[in-house]
Amino acid sequence: MPSSLIKILNWLVIVISVTVSALLLLTRWPGMTLMGVGPHWLLIWVVAWSIKRTIWQGAIAGLILGLIQDGLTTSYPTHVMSLMVVGILTASLQKQRYLQEDFISVALIVFLMSLIGEMIMGVQFMLLGNYQIAEIWLSHQQLVLSSAILNSLWAPVYYFPLSRWWQYVNRSEKKYLAINDTISSYQKR
């Protein structure tokens, strides 16, 4: 498959998967909630993207998806900061070689990033002066744990198809570059 076609398909997969994530974020289907909390699909997407990317790519993905979520829900407090931190930390884990690509590792990373993301949201509530730390602690405990559990359960289902696609894209691009290098070295002779 030509490199330009693969790039177009890759962008199409990215746009469709982000759109589906954003739309799923707004729905609550029976059996997909735990104590009234649904999965944070955009956080799962940011983790899936950032696992094999650079810190900057993780931060930019968090920024863009945070802005999308703020546009769909509320920007008070913002989701940008929490998703950017999640993207940066996930990409940092990959760089430190703490990461393996298996079911349990992905679920644990998403669980940890969910806790961190919700903690950042709680700190924003506190800094905005709307709530005292005791109020946030009491109401946020249930929400944070429910969100982290749901996200970690759904993460592998979401991560592995995207991961396989991105591996295919990388292999195809490397193969295409190798063929171009071979052709150009042959033409120089």
N, C-alpha and C positions, 0 to 999 in steps of 0.2 A: 504494500500500500504506500503511495507517495507520502512524503513527510508533511506536505501542506494539508492533505486530507486528514491525516492523523491529528494534526494540530487543531483543525476545525472541529473534528469529532471530540477531541479532548475538551475544548472550550464549551462545546455543546453539552457534554456530560457534566462539566462543572456547573454551568448555568442551570441545567435541569435539576441536578442534585441539590443545589442551594435553594432553588425555587420550591422544590418538594419539601425540603427541610423547613423553610419559612412557613409554608402552608400547613404542614403537620404541626408546627408549633402552635397554631391557632385552633387546632381541633382537640377534642377530648373524646376518644372512642372508648366504648365499654371494654374493660379489661386492660386498658393502657394507662390507667392512672393508679396511683397509690396514695391514699389519704388526700385525694383531690389534686394531686400534683402530677403533671404529665412529664414525659421526657423532654429534655432541652436539646432538641434536634440540631440547632445551630452550634451548640457547644460540642456535640458529638462530631459534627462536620469539621469544626476547627481542629479538634484533636486528630481526626483522620487525615486531614490535610497536613498538619504540622509534624506528624510523626517522622516523615522522611523528607522534610524540607528544612531550609535555613531558618534562623531566628527571625530575619526580616520578613520572609514569606509568611511565617506563622503570625507575626505581628500585623501584617497587612491584611491577612485573611480575617483575623480577629477584628480589626478596625472596620472592614467592609461589612462583615456579618453583624457586628454590633450596631452599625448604622442602619442596616436593614431591620434588625429587631427593634431598634428605637423607633423607626418609622412605622412599624406594624403595631407596636404596643404603646409604650410610653417611654419618654426619654428622661424621666424623673424618677429615680436615678438612672444614669446611662448604663447601657449594657456594653458599650465600647470598651471601657476599661477592663472589665472582667474577661471579655473574650480575647482582648489583646494579651493580657497576662497569661491566659490559658495557652494561646498560640506560642508565645515566647517560651514558657516553661516546658511545653511539650517538645518543641524543637530543641531546647537545651538538653532534655533527657536523651534525645537521639544522639546528640553530639557527645555526650558523656558516656555513651555505650551502656547505659543502664537498661536499655530497651531490647526486648526480643519481640519478634512479631508472631505472637500466638494469642489464642483466645483469652487466656488469663491475664497476660500482660496488658493487652488493650483494655480489658474490663477494669483492671486496677488503675491504669493511667486515667481513664475517663472518670472513675470514682474519685480519685484524688483531685483531678481538675474541676470536677463538679463541686467538691467541697471548697476549693480555693475560690472558684467563681462566685459561689453563693456567699462566701465570707466577704468578698470584696463588695458585693451588693449590700450586705448588712452594714459594713463600715460606711458606705455612702449614705445609707439611711441615717446612721448616727451623726455623720458630719453635716448633713443637711439640717439637723436640729429638730426633725419631726418626732423622733422617738428617743427614749433613753436606752442605754445599753441593756438594762434588765428586760425591757419590753421586747427589744430585738432578740435577745438571747432566748426568751421563752417562746416567742412565735416562730423564730427562725430554726430552732432545733429540729422540729418535725419536718419543715419544708426542706431543709438542707439534706437531711438523711434520706428522705423519700426521693428527692431529686437525684441524689448520688446513686442510690440503689437502682432506680429506673434507668438512668443514663448508662450505668455500667452493664445492665442486662441487655439493653438494646444496642450498645456500641458495636459488638462484634458482628451483628447482623447488618449493620450499616457500613462498618469499616471494611470488611473483607471484600465485598464487591468493588468498592471504590479503589481499594489498594491493588487488587488484581488488575483493574483497568489501567491504573497509573503505572504499574509494572510493565504491562503490555506496551504502553506508550513509550516508556523509557527504552525498552528493548528494541522497539521498532525504530526509534530515532537513532540509537547507536548503530543498528544494522544499516540504516540508510546512510549515516555518516561514514561508516566503514566502506560501503560500496562506492560512495563519492570519492573517498580517499584513494581507493584502489584504481578507480577510473582516472583520476587526475595524475596519479603516479605513473600509470600506463601511458597516458598522453604525453608526459614529459620525456619519455624514453624515445 
